[in-house]
């Protein structure tokens, strides 16, 4: 996984929120998958906004 957690600090809160909303499944694999997906999406959004503002 190619992570840029330092670039997208708001992504952590989004991962936590998504993990909590999926907690009824009580499945750590689902939570991990959500974290990976959210990290990918967050980095893409960060890269896009960064390329526009810089």
C-alpha contacts under 8 A as a table, 3 or more apart, distances in Angstrom:
res1	aa1	res2	aa2	distance
1	X	36	X	7.98
3	X	39	X	6.90
3	X	40	X	7.52
3	X	43	X	7.64
4	X	7	X	5.33
4	X	8	X	6.79
4	X	39	X	7.88
4	X	43	X	6.47
5	X	8	X	5.39
5	X	9	X	6.35
5	X	11	X	7.54
5	X	12	X	7.86
5	X	39	X	7.51
5	X	43	X	7.96
6	X	9	X	6.12
7	X	43	X	7.31
7	X	46	X	7.07
8	X	11	X	5.39
8	X	12	X	7.75
8	X	42	X	6.41
8	X	43	X	6.41
8	X	46	X	6.37
9	X	12	X	5.93
9	X	13	X	7.76
10	X	13	X	5.51
10	X	14	X	6.55
11	X	14	X	4.94
11	X	15	X	6.08
11	X	38	X	7.01
11	X	39	X	6.53
11	X	42	X	5.81
12	X	15	X	5.05
12	X	16	X	6.20
13	X	16	X	5.10
13	X	17	X	6.14
14	X	17	X	5.10
14	X	18	X	6.14
14	X	38	X	7.33
15	X	18	X	5.19
15	X	19	X	6.01
15	X	34	X	6.99
15	X	35	X	5.33
15	X	38	X	6.13
15	X	39	X	7.68
16	X	19	X	5.04
16	X	20	X	6.06
17	X	20	X	5.14
17	X	21	X	6.19
18	X	21	X	5.10
18	X	22	X	6.25
18	X	31	X	7.96
18	X	34	X	7.01
19	X	22	X	5.14
19	X	23	X	5.99
19	X	31	X	5.22
19	X	34	X	6.84
19	X	35	X	7.52
20	X	23	X	4.92
21	X	24	X	7.35
22	X	25	X	5.93
22	X	26	X	7.65
22	X	30	X	7.77
22	X	31	X	7.13
23	X	26	X	5.15
23	X	27	X	7.22
23	X	31	X	7.69
25	X	30	X	7.92
27	X	30	X	5.42
27	X	31	X	6.55
28	X	31	X	4.97
28	X	32	X	6.06
29	X	32	X	5.03
29	X	33	X	6.11
30	X	33	X	5.03
30	X	34	X	6.15
31	X	34	X	5.12
31	X	35	X	6.23
32	X	35	X	5.05
32	X	36	X	6.30
33	X	36	X	5.15
33	X	37	X	6.18
34	X	37	X	5.08
34	X	38	X	5.95
35	X	38	X	5.15
35	X	39	X	5.99
36	X	39	X	5.13
36	X	40	X	6.25
37	X	40	X	5.19
37	X	41	X	6.22
38	X	41	X	5.04
38	X	42	X	5.81
39	X	42	X	5.06
39	X	43	X	6.01
40	X	43	X	5.28
40	X	44	X	6.25
41	X	44	X	5.15
41	X	45	X	6.23
42	X	45	X	5.15
42	X	46	X	6.03
43	X	46	X	4.94
43	X	47	X	5.93
44	X	47	X	5.09
44	X	48	X	6.11
45	X	48	X	5.11
45	X	49	X	6.17
46	X	49	X	5.24
46	X	50	X	5.88
47	X	50	X	5.02
47	X	51	X	6.03
48	X	51	X	5.26
48	X	52	X	6.36
49	X	52	X	5.11
49	X	53	X	6.16
50	X	53	X	5.26
50	X	54	X	5.79
51	X	54	X	5.31
